[in-house]
Amino acid sequence: MPYSLYKHFLLVILGLCSIRLVVAQNLFVGHTTITFNDPTRSGGVGSGAGPGRQIQTEIYYPAEVAGENVAVAPGQFPVIVFGHGFAMNWDAYANIWQALVPAAKIMAFPRTESSIFPSPSHADFGLDLALVAQKMSEQAQLSTSLFYEKLTDYTCAMGHSMGGGAAVLAASQSNLFDCYVGLAPAETSPSAIAAAASLQIPSLILSGSNDGVTPPAQHHIPIYDAIPHECKSFANLIGGGHCYFANSNFNCDFGESTASNGISLSRNQQQSMMYSQLFSWLCYFVNSSCTCYEAFMDYPVSGIDLTTTCPAFDSNPVVITQNGNILSTTTQANSFQWYLNDQAVGGATNDSLIIDPNFSGAYSLLVTYDYGCAYSNVIVGLEENTSAFRIIPNPAHIMLHIEGLIQSHIPYYLFNLEGRVVLSGTIEKGQDAINIENLKNGTYMLQLVTEPSSFHKVHIAH
């Protein structure tokens, strides 16, 4: 699919809050349990990891088939370490892992500090979250591990309520975390508000406006205000509560019934709004998908009051020009990657590229900024001899005919010289005509999506 059409498609999907539909693989949820160990402390939950503090961790990961201890799906995936709420277990958050794992995330849930009596230690829980991040990184280097060579370099600290505050403590103590997400994060002891002042990572806080368990004015907002990073966002879910970020949980729901008033969202509504923010935000900051930043910044969700300090995406067009056998751009950016026929060109990471003057195919350029990225126009060349297709007449007046079709249902895209798709559809064997009578006179490039794709210059002259 051409980049311009792909970008439009992805942004529409994101705007409909359904990024799961565009995951490249058909991913299922695998599960394993690992008990990690901190020899410098005591207590915890679990056994068998050696002397010291036991940190039993439930890990959910992308797999080709669902099941226990099944192989991780092909590829590499970022890790989200998640802290549960007060008096809640990890299984209250099945809704979150069932949504995020098929969207190419690994989620690790430490089971420590879940009791009511004795009261949980926020400090220990923060240290547990940080240790799990470290241990997961080590799993990627361990040849006997399910996760050997399966992790990217991105790790996010995330949590709900007490776990959201503890995730702040973890991220303030460990440089392994690349981002922070808090779902109704609670002030903790030691103070998550104070610890937030050292978070130099992109951060997102989701808050229910009618949360009476951790009132936003005393918990969520002070944590957000304390974060100094240049890119932080606060999503106020109007009419939302505290517990609806998770599945139904007796302890949380009972506490909320005595503390919160005026909740107008259902659990399903609040979770849908949560996903609308999480998918695009994590897609960019954890999966490094450039178009997702633009989607998060530019597609407001009804019922969410989004405040952000993140820089606006620079939507100025990226223009590449051809001078003899050199393609180049004057755009200033952090990085560049050239593509030929939608495939990255190895080593082509400068702002210019030397090509064969008689090249065939379509060149484009992806530029990456501090926040977001953009694709260029398309520079196209004529494939003279390798294609079995013939376009007649050329120049064309009303109809284009494609000779040489040996299969049916071939997608096509017609580009203008700015790289914009002006016409698209499919061609069937025996129905090989494309109506171009409504297009302006000029030169175009026709892409027939076969294996490999073929490109043909087309001249329209009415």
ZAMARGU-4260 file (C-alpha; in steps of 0.2 Angstrom, whole numbers, plus 5000, padded with zeros to 4 digits):
<rodrens>
0) 5000/5000/5000 | 5007/5017/4996 | 5013/5027/5010 | 5001/5041/5008 | 4986/5029/5007
5) 4993/5019/5022 | 4995/5035/5033 | 4977/5040/5029 | 4970/5023/5033 | 4980/5021/5049
10) 4974/5039/5055 | 4956/5035/5051 | 4958/5018/5061 | 4966/5027/5075 | 4952/5040/5075
15) 4940/5026/5077 | 4950/5020/5092 | 4953/5003/5084 | 4972/5002/5081 | 4971/4983/5085
20) 4964/4981/5068 | 4980/4986/5060 | 4992/4975/5069 | 5003/4967/5056 | 5002/4949/5064
25) 4987/4939/5070 | 4993/4939/5088 | 4986/4929/5102 | 4989/4930/5121 | 5002/4918/5128
30) 5006/4917/5147 | 5020/4912/5158 | 5024/4914/5177 | 5042/4919/5182 | 5047/4922/5200
35) 5061/4934/5201 | 5072/4937/5216 | 5080/4952/5224 | 5094/4945/5236 | 5095/4962/5245
40) 5077/4962/5252 | 5065/4949/5260 | 5047/4945/5259 | 5037/4945/5243 | 5026/4932/5235
45) 5031/4916/5227 | 5045/4904/5229 | 5060/4895/5220 | 5070/4910/5214 | 5083/4909/5228
50) 5086/4918/5244 | 5080/4935/5246 | 5063/4944/5241 | 5052/4933/5229 | 5043/4943/5216
55) 5031/4931/5207 | 5026/4939/5190 | 5013/4935/5178 | 5018/4939/5160 | 5007/4940/5145
60) 5015/4941/5128 | 5011/4941/5109 | 5010/4923/5103 | 5004/4914/5087 | 4993/4903/5097
65) 4985/4906/5114 | 4991/4896/5129 | 5003/4893/5143 | 5022/4894/5140 | 5019/4894/5121
70) 5032/4902/5110 | 5033/4921/5108 | 5027/4927/5091 | 5040/4931/5078 | 5048/4948/5081
75) 5053/4959/5095 | 5041/4968/5107 | 5042/4981/5121 | 5038/4978/5139 | 5025/4986/5150
80) 5028/4983/5169 | 5011/4985/5177 | 5007/4989/5196 | 4990/4984/5203 | 4979/4994/5214
85) 4977/4993/5233 | 4969/4976/5238 | 4968/4971/5220 | 4977/4956/5211 | 4984/4956/5194
90) 4969/4947/5187 | 4958/4962/5189 | 4967/4969/5174 | 4963/4956/5161 | 4954/4969/5151
95) 4970/4978/5149 | 4982/4964/5144 | 4968/4956/5132 | 4968/4973/5123 | 4987/4978/5123
100) 4995/4961/5121 | 4987/4958/5103 | 4993/4976/5099 | 5011/4969/5101 | 5015/4973/5119
105) 5022/4961/5133 | 5014/4965/5150 | 5022/4960/5166 | 5012/4960/5182 | 5021/4958/5199
110) 5010/4950/5212 | 5018/4957/5227 | 5010/4970/5240 | 4992/4965/5236 | 4986/4962/5254
115) 4975/4973/5265 | 4983/4967/5281 | 4998/4969/5283 | 4996/4985/5273 | 5006/4986/5257
120) 5023/4994/5256 | 5023/5007/5243 | 5042/5008/5243 | 5044/4989/5241 | 5031/4989/5227
125) 5041/5002/5217 | 5057/4993/5219 | 5048/4977/5213 | 5042/4985/5198 | 5059/4992/5194
130) 5067/4975/5197 | 5055/4966/5185 | 5060/4979/5172 | 5078/4974/5175 | 5075/4955/5175
135) 5064/4956/5159 | 5079/4964/5151 | 5090/4950/5157 | 5078/4937/5150 | 5081/4944/5133
140) 5099/4939/5135 | 5096/4922/5142 | 5096/4908/5128 | 5085/4897/5139 | 5071/4910/5141
145) 5055/4911/5131 | 5060/4929/5129 | 5077/4927/5122 | 5080/4940/5109 | 5062/4944/5109
150) 5062/4961/5118 | 5065/4979/5110 | 5074/4992/5120 | 5058/5000/5126 | 5051/4998/5143
155) 5036/5007/5150 | 5031/5009/5169 | 5012/5008/5171 | 5000/5006/5185 | 4983/5009/5192
160) 4979/5018/5209 | 4992/5012/5221 | 5001/5004/5207 | 5001/5020/5197 | 5010/5029/5211
165) 5022/5015/5214 | 5026/5015/5195 | 5031/5033/5197 | 5043/5028/5211 | 5050/5014/5200
170) 5053/5026/5185 | 5061/5038/5197 | 5073/5025/5203 | 5077/5016/5187 | 5084/5022/5170
175) 5077/5007/5161 | 5060/5015/5159 | 5056/5025/5143 | 5039/5031/5147 | 5026/5031/5161
180) 5007/5029/5161 | 4996/5031/5176 | 4978/5026/5178 | 4971/5036/5192 | 4988/5036/5201
185) 4988/5037/5219 | 4999/5048/5231 | 5010/5035/5240 | 5022/5034/5255 | 5036/5039/5250
190) 5028/5052/5239 | 5024/5049/5221 | 5021/5067/5219 | 5039/5071/5225 | 5046/5057/5214
195) 5037/5063/5199 | 5048/5078/5199 | 5063/5067/5193 | 5053/5059/5178 | 5062/5064/5162
200) 5052/5052/5151 | 5036/5055/5141 | 5021/5053/5153 | 5002/5050/5151 | 4990/5051/5165
205) 4971/5045/5163 | 4959/5052/5177 | 4941/5050/5180 | 4933/5066/5184 | 4922/5059/5197
210) 4935/5048/5206 | 4932/5049/5225 | 4944/5036/5229 | 4959/5045/5223 | 4952/5063/5220
215) 4961/5070/5205 | 4964/5087/5214 | 4974/5078/5228 | 4982/5064/5217 | 4982/5063/5198
220) 4984/5082/5195 | 4998/5085/5207 | 5008/5070/5200 | 5005/5077/5182 | 5010/5095/5187
225) 5026/5088/5195 | 5033/5079/5180 | 5046/5091/5171 | 5047/5082/5155 | 5043/5092/5139
230) 5030/5079/5133 | 5017/5075/5146 | 4998/5072/5144 | 4983/5072/5155 | 4967/5064/5149
235) 4952/5069/5160 | 4938/5056/5157 | 4922/5066/5160 | 4910/5057/5172 | 4923/5043/5175
240) 4927/5034/5191 | 4942/5026/5199 | 4939/5007/5197 | 4932/5006/5180 | 4949/5006/5172
245) 4950/4988/5178 | 4937/4974/5177 | 4925/4972/5191 | 4934/4969/5208 | 4925/4968/5225
250) 4937/4977/5235 | 4939/4992/5223 | 4921/4993/5219 | 4915/4992/5237 | 4928/5006/5241
255) 4921/5017/5226 | 4903/5014/5231 | 4907/5023/5248 | 4918/5037/5241 | 4913/5042/5223
260) 4898/5052/5217 | 4890/5056/5201 | 4899/5043/5190 | 4890/5044/5173 | 4901/5032/5162
265) 4898/5013/5162 | 4913/5002/5164 | 4913/4998/5146 | 4912/5016/5141 | 4927/5021/5152
270) 4938/5007/5146 | 4934/5011/5128 | 4939/5029/5131 | 4955/5023/5140 | 4960/5012/5125
275) 4957/5027/5113 | 4971/5036/5122 | 4982/5021/5126 | 4983/5013/5109 | 4989/5028/5099
280) 5000/5035/5113 | 5009/5018/5117 | 5010/5015/5098 | 5021/5030/5096 | 5031/5030/5113
285) 5033/5012/5114 | 5031/5004/5097 | 5039/5019/5088 | 5025/5020/5075 | 5027/5038/5068
290) 5009/5041/5062 | 5002/5037/5080 | 5009/5053/5087 | 5000/5063/5075 | 4984/5053/5079
295) 4986/5055/5097 | 4988/5074/5096 | 4976/5078/5082 | 4961/5066/5085 | 4951/5072/5100
300) 4940/5059/5108 | 4922/5064/5113 | 4921/5065/5132 | 4939/5067/5136 | 4947/5083/5140
305) 4965/5081/5135 | 4979/5093/5141 | 4996/5091/5134 | 5013/5099/5134 | 5019/5089/5119
310) 5025/5099/5104 | 5013/5100/5090 | 5018/5089/5075 | 5026/5099/5061 | 5014/5094/5046
315) 5024/5104/5033 | 5026/5093/5018 | 5042/5084/5015 | 5048/5087/4997 | 5061/5077/4988
320) 5068/5083/4972 | 5079/5074/4958 | 5094/5082/4951 | 5102/5070/4939 | 5105/5054/4949
325) 5103/5062/4966 | 5087/5063/4976 | 5088/5075/4991 | 5077/5085/5003 | 5081/5101/5012
330) 5070/5096/5027 | 5078/5097/5044 | 5075/5081/5054 | 5083/5069/5067 | 5084/5054/5055
335) 5080/5049/5037 | 5076/5032/5029 | 5074/5030/5010 | 5062/5018/5003 | 5060/5009/4986
340) 5044/5002/4981 | 5038/5003/5000 | 5054/4993/5005 | 5068/5002/5016 | 5084/5004/5006
345) 5098/4997/5017 | 5110/5010/5023 | 5100/5024/5015 | 5099/5035/5030 | 5105/5052/5024
350) 5096/5067/5017 | 5101/5063/5000 | 5103/5047/4989 | 5112/5042/4973 | 5102/5032/4961
355) 5103/5025/4944 | 5097/5039/4932 | 5086/5027/4923 | 5079/5019/4939 | 5063/5010/4939
360) 5050/5010/4954 | 5045/5023/4966 | 5057/5031/4979 | 5050/5040/4995 | 5058/5046/5011
365) 5053/5044/5029 | 5059/5058/5040 | 5059/5058/5059 | 5058/5072/5071 | 5058/5073/5090
370) 5040/5070/5090 | 5031/5062/5075 | 5037/5059/5057 | 5032/5062/5040 | 5033/5054/5023
375) 5039/5063/5007 | 5031/5064/4990 | 5036/5050/4978 | 5049/5051/4964 | 5045/5038/4951
380) 5054/5030/4936 | 5048/5020/4922 | 5050/5001/4922 | 5054/4998/4904 | 5057/4980/4901
385) 5054/4969/4916 | 5035/4971/4917 | 5024/4960/4907 | 5010/4973/4907 | 5007/4986/4893
390) 4997/5001/4895 | 4987/5007/4880 | 4983/5020/4873 | 4997/5031/4881 | 4993/5046/4880
395) 4975/5041/4885 | 4959/5051/4883 | 4945/5042/4892 | 4950/5024/4896 | 4967/5016/4900
400) 4968/4997/4895 | 4981/4985/4903 | 4987/4971/4892 | 4996/4956/4899 | 4984/4952/4914
405) 4986/4934/4919 | 4977/4935/4936 | 4962/4944/4943 | 4959/4956/4957 | 4975/4966/4955
410) 4975/4982/4966 | 4980/4998/4957 | 4985/5016/4962 | 4987/5031/4951 | 4999/5044/4958
415) 5001/5062/4952 | 5019/5068/4952 | 5017/5075/4969 | 5015/5057/4975 | 4996/5059/4979
420) 4985/5045/4975 | 4971/5052/4963 | 4963/5035/4958 | 4963/5018/4965 | 4954/5001/4963
425) 4956/4984/4957 | 4957/4977/4940 | 4949/4960/4935 | 4955/4949/4921 | 4944/4952/4906
430) 4939/4969/4914 | 4955/4978/4911 | 4949/4996/4908 | 4952/5011/4920 | 4941/5026/4918
435) 4952/5042/4918 | 4940/5055/4910 | 4938/5065/4926 | 4957/5067/4929 | 4967/5083/4923
440) 4979/5082/4909 | 4997/5078/4914 | 5009/5064/4918 | 5004/5051/4931 | 5012/5035/4938
445) 5001/5019/4938 | 5006/5006/4951 | 5000/4988/4949 | 5001/4979/4965 | 5008/4962/4960
450) 5023/4952/4965 | 5034/4963/4962 | 5024/4979/4960 | 5026/4987/4943 | 5025/5005/4939
455) 5021/5013/4923 | 5021/5031/4917 | 5004/5037/4910 | 5000/5052/4900 | 4983/5059/4900
460) 4978/5071/4886 | 4959/5075/4884
</rodrens>
